[in-house]
């Protein structure tokens, strides 16, 4: 994909995240035990006590591990179209990148950043370049105070302005690229018997479409997400059970706001609540929360020409009429409540499940983290929240572990949805399933399992994400109001060493995206890859790889697309 106008800025974002080491703030009704040492936001489907048990273990270790591996790479690629055509294209690909991991007592960083350029052989094989990467880390600036950050750059295929699939071919001129970054402080301290914690996150997300990608879209492409700025903050204070009273008592508050450039959309959610923690046994607590929440979603209308036709800008998106007032599309305020059960039989097992009332209706959520040993882990996250595409992606980045290895496609070099880590929360596939600009209520579940068996690393992730979009009646976004996108996804990887100087890997993925939008069609994407590498010298590695990709549409007029590719390349690591 051609990014000539933005490659530099995107690289700065990712390299800045490398330089300023990255965990997390979530909005939620906060069903954690007040003063129990947990900062859980159970209504957001995110329990930091559960999610962070592996992270805290790593942060508390002595010693330091630093592994930084910059590299250059040259590849020869042949791609054959199997359906509906039969053309064969050849490319030469040059890439530079760095894989880094820094793990210590007070700092942690995991990163993989790559820039590549393709040179097509012949008129049909176009040139293009792409940047992709994932960065996550943190640094401790004082006792109980950390600064955390993360960033992402990844390509997707946008179908009819809404559904998005992982790219199945080389990142050429027709791709859409997602950039996202966030950063902020986290504080946890104690004042006498009072436990106090808080955090703040500022996030930015940009979806960039090349001219060729815009041209391939219908009129619905005008509703593709452009950019947003998000702010998330929450604070909690309380006394643990047995300190002041037999039960724990506390108070908490949170604030979330996301401003989306498309038609000046805004989602704002502020809440305050009181918490009571009742210890049932040594391993079980019941947490009750009651409070008040005010949630608003609004947007402006499109700018129209003298003929009344909506004006579309040079970026292919609707232009906003700044002269008209903002119109509310969602306005819910009032009492909220939540009851959660938290079970922690050991440091290797944590479960939090809750039910409550939020957003004017019943809400469910929870988390499970289970690590039977040091070489495997299983986690499940059930969530329910309101956000835009950018804020939801920032939350997903925030839930990634601090220590991971990126899973990449060996042919295209692209990210493949999940990372390899023995901590929980390892996949981004669900959040990337649709790039509509409208605010939505997201409900879903994500699960992943990773393990190490001797020389073999393996993992599998799967999930379901349902988004119901929210937009003001009487504006051009009204057609999106009530639209539902459903994304079922699965991804798996396995790889290992073959002796001291060789290794192999394989991965598969699939997405099934359904929508009730009459302007879009249901789509499915599939992929499978396999690769083998051999060290020819201490720093020189040769790789061969093959891949198969498929894309299917429910529309009878759209042919299925299937391609196969093969790669042979050399990488030199400095």
C-alpha positions as CSV (number, residue, x, y, z in Angstrom):
1,X,0.0,0.0,0.0
2,X,1.3,3.5,-0.8
3,X,1.7,5.6,2.3
4,X,4.0,8.3,0.9
5,X,2.2,11.1,2.7
6,X,2.0,9.4,6.1
7,X,4.8,6.9,6.4
8,X,7.1,9.3,8.4
9,X,4.4,10.3,10.9
10,X,3.3,6.7,11.5
11,X,6.9,5.7,12.0
12,X,7.3,8.5,14.5
13,X,4.3,7.3,16.5
14,X,5.6,3.8,16.7
15,X,9.2,4.8,17.4
16,X,8.1,7.2,20.1
17,X,6.3,4.4,21.8
18,X,9.5,2.4,21.7
19,X,11.3,5.3,23.4
20,X,8.6,5.9,26.1
21,X,8.0,2.7,27.7
22,X,3.5,1.2,28.4
23,X,-1.1,-0.6,31.2
24,X,-4.3,0.5,31.7
25,X,-7.3,2.4,32.6
26,X,-10.8,1.2,31.9
27,X,-14.1,2.7,32.4
28,X,-16.5,0.5,34.3
29,X,-18.8,0.3,37.3
30,X,-15.9,-1.0,39.3
31,X,-17.0,-4.3,41.0
32,X,-13.6,-4.8,42.5
33,X,-13.3,-5.3,46.2
34,X,-12.9,-1.8,47.6
35,X,-9.6,-1.7,49.3
36,X,-8.8,-5.3,48.5
37,X,-5.9,-4.5,46.3
38,X,-7.8,-5.1,43.1
39,X,-8.6,-2.3,40.7
40,X,-11.1,-4.2,38.7
41,X,-13.6,-2.6,36.4
42,X,-15.9,-5.5,36.1
43,X,-18.5,-3.8,33.9
44,X,-15.9,-3.1,31.3
45,X,-15.0,-6.8,31.2
46,X,-11.6,-6.0,32.6
47,X,-10.3,-7.1,35.9
48,X,-6.9,-5.7,36.5
49,X,-6.3,-8.1,39.4
50,X,-7.1,-11.0,37.2
51,X,-5.4,-9.7,34.0
52,X,-2.4,-8.4,35.8
53,X,-1.3,-11.4,37.9
54,X,1.3,-12.4,35.3
55,X,2.3,-8.8,34.7
56,X,2.9,-8.1,38.4
57,X,4.9,-11.3,38.7
58,X,7.2,-10.1,35.9
59,X,7.5,-6.6,37.2
60,X,8.5,-7.9,40.6
61,X,11.4,-10.0,39.2
62,X,15.0,-9.2,39.9
63,X,17.5,-8.9,37.1
64,X,17.0,-7.6,33.6
65,X,16.6,-9.0,30.2
66,X,17.3,-6.9,27.1
67,X,16.9,-8.3,23.6
68,X,16.9,-5.8,20.7
69,X,17.2,-7.2,17.2
70,X,17.2,-4.8,14.2
71,X,17.2,-6.5,10.8
72,X,17.2,-6.0,7.0
73,X,15.5,-8.5,4.7
74,X,15.1,-9.2,1.0
75,X,12.5,-11.5,-0.4
76,X,11.3,-12.9,-3.7
77,X,7.5,-13.5,-3.9
78,X,5.3,-15.2,-6.4
79,X,1.5,-14.9,-6.1
80,X,-0.9,-16.9,-8.2
81,X,-4.6,-16.1,-8.4
82,X,-6.6,-19.3,-8.2
83,X,-10.1,-17.7,-8.5
84,X,-11.8,-16.0,-10.2
85,X,-8.8,-15.3,-12.5
86,X,-5.5,-17.1,-13.1
87,X,-2.8,-14.4,-13.3
88,X,0.6,-14.9,-11.7
89,X,2.4,-11.9,-10.3
90,X,6.0,-11.6,-9.1
91,X,7.4,-9.2,-6.5
92,X,10.7,-8.3,-4.9
93,X,10.3,-7.2,-1.3
94,X,12.8,-5.2,0.8
95,X,12.2,-4.7,4.5
96,X,13.8,-3.2,7.6
97,X,12.5,-3.7,11.1
98,X,13.3,-4.3,14.8
99,X,12.1,-6.8,17.3
100,X,12.7,-5.8,20.9
101,X,12.0,-7.1,24.4
102,X,13.1,-5.4,27.6
103,X,12.0,-7.0,30.9
104,X,13.2,-5.8,34.3
105,X,12.0,-4.9,37.8
106,X,10.8,-1.4,37.0
107,X,10.6,-1.3,33.2
108,X,9.1,-3.5,30.5
109,X,8.8,-3.3,26.7
110,X,7.7,-5.6,23.9
111,X,7.9,-4.3,20.3
112,X,7.9,-5.4,16.7
113,X,8.1,-2.7,14.0
114,X,8.6,-3.3,10.3
115,X,8.7,-1.2,7.1
116,X,8.6,-2.9,3.8
117,X,8.6,-2.0,0.1
118,X,7.4,-4.1,-2.8
119,X,8.6,-3.8,-6.3
120,X,6.3,-5.4,-8.8
121,X,7.6,-7.2,-11.9
122,X,5.5,-6.1,-14.9
123,X,2.6,-3.7,-15.3
124,X,0.0,-5.7,-13.3
125,X,2.2,-6.2,-10.2
126,X,2.2,-2.7,-8.7
127,X,4.7,-1.2,-6.4
128,X,3.7,-0.4,-2.8
129,X,5.0,0.1,0.8
130,X,3.6,-0.5,4.2
131,X,4.5,-0.1,7.9
132,X,3.2,-2.4,10.5
133,X,4.0,-2.9,14.2
134,X,2.9,-3.4,17.7
135,X,4.5,-1.8,20.8
136,X,3.6,-2.2,24.5
137,X,5.5,-1.2,27.6
138,X,5.7,0.6,30.9
139,X,8.3,2.4,33.1
140,X,8.1,3.0,36.8
141,X,8.8,6.7,37.6
142,X,8.2,6.5,41.4
143,X,7.0,4.0,44.0
144,X,3.4,3.1,42.9
145,X,3.5,5.3,39.8
146,X,4.0,4.0,36.3
147,X,3.8,5.5,32.8
148,X,2.4,3.1,30.3
149,X,2.0,3.3,26.5
150,X,1.2,1.3,23.4
151,X,0.9,1.7,19.6
152,X,-0.3,-0.3,16.6
153,X,0.0,0.0,12.8
154,X,-1.8,-2.7,10.7
155,X,-3.5,-3.2,7.3
156,X,-7.1,-4.3,6.7
157,X,-9.3,-4.8,3.7
158,X,-12.5,-2.7,4.0
159,X,-15.6,-4.1,2.4
160,X,-18.3,-1.6,1.4
161,X,-17.4,0.9,4.0
162,X,-18.0,-1.3,7.1
163,X,-16.6,-4.9,7.5
164,X,-12.9,-5.3,7.6
165,X,-10.8,-8.4,6.9
166,X,-7.1,-9.1,7.4
167,X,-5.2,-8.6,4.1
168,X,-4.6,-11.8,2.2
169,X,-2.2,-10.4,-0.4
170,X,0.8,-8.1,-0.4
171,X,0.2,-4.6,1.1
172,X,0.0,-2.7,-2.2
173,X,-1.8,0.5,-3.2
174,X,-5.3,-0.7,-2.4
175,X,-5.0,-1.2,1.3
176,X,-6.4,0.6,4.3
177,X,-4.1,1.2,7.3
178,X,-5.0,1.5,10.9
179,X,-2.8,3.5,13.3
180,X,-3.4,3.8,17.0
181,X,-1.5,4.9,20.1
182,X,-2.2,5.6,23.7
183,X,-0.3,6.6,26.9
184,X,-0.9,7.7,30.5
185,X,0.0,7.3,34.1
186,X,-1.2,4.7,36.7
187,X,-1.0,5.3,40.4
188,X,-1.5,2.9,43.3
189,X,-0.7,3.8,46.9
190,X,-2.0,3.5,50.5
191,X,-2.8,6.3,53.0
192,X,-2.9,4.6,56.4
193,X,-5.5,1.8,55.8
194,X,-7.0,3.5,52.8
195,X,-6.1,2.0,49.4
196,X,-6.1,4.6,46.6
197,X,-5.6,3.9,42.9
198,X,-6.2,5.8,39.7
199,X,-5.2,6.1,36.1
200,X,-5.5,8.2,33.0
201,X,-5.2,7.3,29.3
202,X,-5.1,9.5,26.2
203,X,-5.5,7.8,22.9
204,X,-5.4,8.6,19.2
205,X,-6.5,6.5,16.3
206,X,-6.3,7.1,12.5
207,X,-7.6,5.0,9.6
208,X,-5.9,5.9,6.3
209,X,-7.3,4.8,3.0
210,X,-5.3,5.1,-0.2
211,X,-6.9,6.6,-3.3
212,X,-7.2,3.2,-4.8
213,X,-8.9,1.8,-1.7
214,X,-11.4,4.8,-1.8
215,X,-12.1,4.2,-5.5
216,X,-12.9,0.5,-4.8
217,X,-15.6,1.5,-2.3
218,X,-19.2,2.3,-2.9
219,X,-21.0,5.4,-1.4
220,X,-20.9,3.7,2.0
221,X,-17.2,4.3,2.1
222,X,-17.9,7.9,3.1
223,X,-18.8,6.4,6.5
224,X,-15.4,4.8,7.1
225,X,-13.8,5.9,10.3
226,X,-11.2,8.7,10.0
227,X,-9.7,9.6,13.3
228,X,-10.5,10.1,17.0
229,X,-9.1,11.3,20.3
230,X,-10.1,9.5,23.4
231,X,-9.7,10.2,27.2
232,X,-10.2,7.5,29.9
233,X,-9.8,8.1,33.6
234,X,-10.9,6.4,36.8
235,X,-10.1,6.6,40.5
236,X,-11.0,4.3,43.4
237,X,-10.4,4.5,47.1
238,X,-11.5,2.2,49.9
239,X,-10.8,0.2,53.0
240,X,-10.3,-3.6,52.8
241,X,-12.5,-6.0,54.8
242,X,-11.3,-6.3,58.4
243,X,-9.6,-2.9,58.6
244,X,-12.4,-0.3,59.5
245,X,-15.4,-2.7,59.2
246,X,-15.8,-6.4,58.7
247,X,-16.8,-5.6,55.1
248,X,-14.8,-3.4,52.7
249,X,-16.1,0.0,51.9
250,X,-15.1,2.4,49.1
251,X,-16.0,4.9,46.4
252,X,-15.0,5.2,42.7
253,X,-15.6,7.3,39.7
254,X,-14.7,7.2,36.0
255,X,-14.9,9.3,32.9
256,X,-14.7,8.4,29.2
257,X,-14.8,10.7,26.2
258,X,-14.1,10.0,22.6
259,X,-14.2,12.7,19.9
260,X,-14.5,11.3,16.3
261,X,-13.8,13.5,13.4
262,X,-16.5,12.0,11.2
263,X,-19.4,14.5,11.5
264,X,-18.1,15.6,14.9
265,X,-19.4,12.5,16.8
266,X,-18.8,12.4,20.5
267,X,-19.4,9.8,23.2
268,X,-19.2,10.8,26.8
269,X,-19.7,8.6,29.9
270,X,-19.3,9.8,33.5
271,X,-20.2,7.8,36.5
272,X,-19.7,7.6,40.3
273,X,-20.5,4.7,42.6
274,X,-20.1,3.3,46.1
275,X,-18.7,-0.2,46.7
276,X,-19.2,-2.8,49.4
277,X,-17.0,-5.9,49.5
278,X,-18.3,-8.9,51.5
279,X,-15.7,-11.7,52.1
280,X,-17.5,-15.1,51.8
281,X,-14.5,-17.3,52.3
282,X,-10.7,-17.2,52.0
283,X,-11.0,-17.3,48.2
284,X,-14.4,-15.7,47.4
285,X,-15.7,-12.2,47.7
286,X,-19.0,-10.7,46.7
287,X,-18.9,-7.1,45.6
288,X,-21.8,-4.8,45.3
289,X,-21.8,-1.4,43.6
290,X,-24.4,1.3,43.2
291,X,-24.1,4.7,41.7
292,X,-25.1,7.2,39.0
293,X,-24.1,7.4,35.4
294,X,-24.7,9.9,32.6
295,X,-24.0,8.7,29.0
296,X,-24.4,10.9,25.9
297,X,-23.7,10.3,22.2
298,X,-24.1,13.1,19.7
299,X,-23.1,14.2,16.2
300,X,-23.6,17.0,13.6
301,X,-25.0,16.6,10.1
302,X,-23.2,16.5,6.8
303,X,-22.5,19.6,4.8
304,X,-24.8,19.8,1.8
305,X,-24.3,21.6,-1.5
306,X,-26.8,24.0,-3.1
307,X,-28.5,21.0,-4.7
308,X,-28.9,19.4,-1.3
309,X,-26.4,16.6,-2.1
310,X,-24.0,15.7,0.7
311,X,-20.5,17.0,0.2
312,X,-17.7,14.4,0.2
313,X,-14.1,15.6,0.8
314,X,-10.9,14.6,-1.0
315,X,-10.4,11.8,1.6
316,X,-13.6,10.1,0.5
317,X,-15.5,10.9,3.7
318,X,-18.5,13.2,4.4
319,X,-17.7,16.8,5.3
320,X,-19.2,18.2,8.5
321,X,-21.6,21.1,8.6
322,X,-20.1,23.1,11.5
323,X,-22.9,25.6,11.4
324,X,-25.5,23.2,12.7
325,X,-25.9,22.3,16.4
326,X,-24.8,18.9,17.7
327,X,-27.8,16.5,17.9
328,X,-28.2,13.8,20.6
329,X,-28.6,10.3,19.5
330,X,-28.2,8.6,22.9
331,X,-28.9,10.1,26.3
332,X,-29.2,7.8,29.3
333,X,-28.7,8.8,32.9
334,X,-29.7,7.5,36.2
335,X,-29.1,4.8,38.7
336,X,-26.6,2.0,37.9
337,X,-25.9,-1.1,40.0
338,X,-23.7,-4.2,39.8
339,X,-23.2,-7.4,41.7
340,X,-20.0,-9.4,41.2
341,X,-18.5,-12.6,42.5
342,X,-14.7,-12.8,42.6
343,X,-12.9,-16.1,43.1
344,X,-9.2,-16.3,43.6
345,X,-8.2,-19.8,44.9
346,X,-4.5,-19.3,44.0
347,X,-2.2,-16.9,42.2
348,X,-2.7,-19.0,39.0
349,X,-6.5,-18.8,38.9
350,X,-8.8,-15.8,39.0
351,X,-12.5,-15.5,38.1
352,X,-14.8,-12.4,38.1
353,X,-18.4,-12.6,36.9
354,X,-21.0,-9.9,37.3
355,X,-24.5,-8.8,36.4
356,X,-25.9,-5.3,36.7
357,X,-27.7,-2.4,35.1
358,X,-26.0,0.0,32.8
359,X,-26.8,2.0,29.6
360,X,-30.5,1.7,30.6
361,X,-30.5,-2.1,30.3
362,X,-29.1,-5.3,31.9
363,X,-25.4,-5.9,31.4
364,X,-23.2,-8.9,31.9
365,X,-19.4,-9.4,32.0
366,X,-16.4,-11.0,33.5
367,X,-12.9,-12.4,33.2
368,X,-11.2,-15.7,33.7
369,X,-7.4,-16.2,33.9
370,X,-6.0,-19.7,34.5
371,X,-2.3,-20.6,34.3
372,X,-2.0,-24.3,35.4
373,X,1.8,-24.0,35.1
374,X,4.5,-21.6,33.8
375,X,4.2,-22.9,30.3
376,X,0.5,-22.4,29.5
377,X,-2.3,-20.0,30.1
378,X,-6.0,-19.7,29.3
379,X,-8.1,-16.6,29.5
380,X,-11.7,-15.4,28.7
381,X,-13.0,-11.9,28.6
382,X,-16.7,-11.0,28.4
383,X,-17.4,-7.3,27.7
384,X,-20.1,-4.7,27.2
385,X,-19.4,-1.0,26.6
386,X,-20.1,2.0,24.4
387,X,-17.3,3.6,22.3
388,X,-16.1,4.5,18.9
389,X,-13.7,2.4,16.8
390,X,-10.6,4.3,18.1
391,X,-11.5,4.1,21.8
392,X,-12.3,0.4,21.5
393,X,-8.9,-0.2,19.8
394,X,-7.1,1.8,22.5
395,X,-8.8,-0.5,25.2
396,X,-7.7,-3.6,23.3
397,X,-4.1,-2.4,23.1
398,X,-4.2,-1.6,26.8
399,X,-5.2,-5.2,27.6
400,X,-2.2,-6.7,25.8
401,X,0.6,-8.2,28.0
402,X,3.9,-6.5,28.5
403,X,6.0,-9.4,27.3
404,X,5.0,-11.0,23.9
405,X,6.2,-12.1,20.5
406,X,4.3,-10.8,17.5
407,X,2.8,-13.4,15.2
408,X,3.4,-12.2,11.6
409,X,2.4,-13.6,8.2
410,X,5.6,-14.9,6.7
411,X,4.7,-13.8,3.2
412,X,3.1,-10.4,3.6
413,X,4.9,-9.5,6.8
414,X,1.5,-8.4,8.3
415,X,0.3,-8.8,11.9
416,X,-2.0,-11.8,12.3
417,X,-4.3,-10.8,15.1
418,X,-2.8,-12.4,18.2
419,X,0.6,-12.3,20.0
420,X,2.5,-15.1,21.5
421,X,2.6,-14.7,25.3
422,X,2.1,-16.7,28.5
423,X,0.0,-13.8,29.9
424,X,-3.7,-13.2,29.2
425,X,-5.4,-10.9,26.7
426,X,-3.5,-11.7,23.6
427,X,-5.7,-10.9,20.6
428,X,-6.9,-7.9,18.6
429,X,-8.9,-9.7,15.9
430,X,-12.3,-8.8,17.3
431,X,-11.8,-5.1,17.5
432,X,-10.6,-4.8,13.9
433,X,-13.7,-6.4,12.4
434,X,-15.4,-3.2,11.3
435,X,-14.2,0.4,10.7
436,X,-17.5,2.2,10.5
437,X,-17.3,5.8,11.8
438,X,-20.4,5.6,14.0
439,X,-20.4,5.1,17.8
440,X,-21.5,1.7,18.9
441,X,-22.4,-0.5,21.9
442,X,-20.1,-3.5,21.8
443,X,-20.9,-6.8,23.4
444,X,-18.8,-9.9,23.0
445,X,-16.4,-12.5,24.3
446,X,-12.8,-13.3,23.5
447,X,-10.8,-16.4,24.6
448,X,-7.3,-17.5,24.1
449,X,-5.0,-20.3,25.1
450,X,-1.2,-20.4,24.7
451,X,1.3,-23.0,25.7
452,X,4.9,-24.2,25.3
453,X,5.7,-27.9,24.9
454,X,9.4,-28.5,24.7
455,X,10.6,-26.6,21.7
456,X,7.1,-25.8,20.4
457,X,5.1,-22.7,21.0
458,X,1.4,-22.7,20.1
459,X,-1.7,-20.6,20.7
460,X,-5.3,-20.3,19.6
461,X,-7.7,-17.4,20.0
462,X,-11.4,-17.2,19.2
463,X,-14.2,-14.8,19.8
464,X,-17.5,-13.0,18.9
465,X,-18.0,-9.3,18.7
466,X,-21.5,-7.6,18.2
467,X,-21.7,-3.9,17.5
468,X,-25.0,-2.0,17.4
469,X,-24.4,1.4,16.0
470,X,-25.8,4.7,17.4
471,X,-26.5,7.9,15.4
472,X,-28.9,10.8,15.5
473,X,-32.1,10.7,13.5
474,X,-32.5,13.5,11.0
475,X,-28.8,13.4,10.1
476,X,-27.1,11.5,7.3
477,X,-25.8,9.0,9.9
478,X,-29.4,8.0,10.7
479,X,-29.1,5.1,8.2
480,X,-26.4,3.7,10.5
481,X,-28.6,3.9,13.6
482,X,-29.5,0.4,14.7
483,X,-27.2,-1.3,12.2
484,X,-25.7,-4.5,13.7
485,X,-22.3,-5.9,12.7
486,X,-21.4,-9.4,14.0
487,X,-17.9,-10.7,13.8
488,X,-16.9,-14.3,14.6
489,X,-13.1,-14.8,14.4
490,X,-10.5,-17.4,15.0
491,X,-6.8,-17.5,14.8
492,X,-4.2,-20.1,15.7
493,X,-0.4,-20.5,15.4
494,X,2.3,-23.1,16.1
495,X,6.0,-23.1,15.7
496,X,9.3,-24.5,17.0
497,X,13.0,-25.1,16.6
498,X,14.5,-27.9,14.6
499,X,17.9,-28.2,16.2
500,X,20.2,-25.2,16.9
501,X,19.9,-23.4,13.6
502,X,16.5,-24.1,12.0
503,X,12.9,-23.8,12.8
504,X,9.3,-23.8,11.4
505,X,6.0,-22.1,12.0
506,X,2.4,-22.3,10.7
507,X,-0.7,-20.3,11.3
508,X,-4.4,-20.1,10.3
509,X,-7.1,-17.5,10.7
510,X,-10.7,-16.9,9.7
511,X,-13.3,-14.1,10.0
512,X,-17.0,-14.3,9.4
513,X,-18.7,-10.9,9.4
514,X,-22.5,-10.5,9.1
515,X,-24.3,-7.2,8.9
516,X,-28.0,-6.1,8.6
517,X,-26.9,-3.0,6.7
518,X,-28.6,-3.2,3.3
519,X,-25.6,-1.3,1.8
520,X,-23.1,-4.0,2.8
521,X,-22.8,-7.7,2.3
522,X,-21.7,-10.5,4.6
523,X,-18.1,-11.4,4.0
524,X,-15.7,-14.1,5.1
525,X,-11.9,-14.3,5.1
526,X,-9.6,-17.2,5.4
527,X,-5.8,-17.8,5.5
528,X,-3.2,-20.4,6.2
529,X,0.6,-20.1,6.0
530,X,3.7,-22.3,6.7
531,X,7.3,-21.4,6.8
532,X,10.8,-22.9,7.4
533,X,14.0,-21.1,8.2
534,X,17.6,-22.1,8.3
535,X,20.6,-20.2,9.7
536,X,23.4,-20.0,7.2
537,X,25.6,-17.9,9.5
538,X,25.3,-16.5,13.0
539,X,23.3,-13.5,11.8
540,X,22.1,-14.6,8.4
541,X,18.8,-16.5,8.0
542,X,17.2,-18.0,5.0
543,X,13.4,-18.5,4.8
544,X,10.9,-20.2,2.5
545,X,7.2,-19.9,3.0
546,X,3.9,-20.6,1.4
547,X,0.4,-19.2,1.9
548,X,-3.2,-19.6,0.8
549,X,-5.8,-16.9,1.2
550,X,-9.6,-16.8,0.5
551,X,-12.3,-14.2,0.6
552,X,-16.0,-14.9,0.1
553,X,-19.0,-12.7,-0.2
554,X,-22.7,-13.5,0.3
555,X,-23.5,-11.4,-2.7
556,X,-24.0,-13.7,-5.8
557,X,-22.6,-11.0,-8.1
558,X,-19.2,-10.9,-6.2
559,X,-16.8,-13.8,-7.1
560,X,-14.9,-15.6,-4.5
561,X,-11.2,-14.6,-4.4
562,X,-8.5,-17.2,-3.7
563,X,-4.7,-16.7,-4.0
564,X,-1.6,-18.7,-3.3
565,X,1.8,-17.3,-2.7
566,X,5.4,-18.6,-2.2
567,X,8.4,-16.7,-0.7
568,X,12.1,-17.2,-0.6
569,X,14.2,-14.7,1.3
570,X,17.2,-13.7,3.4
571,X,17.3,-11.8,6.6
572,X,20.4,-10.3,8.3
573,X,20.1,-9.4,12.0
574,X,22.5,-6.8,13.4
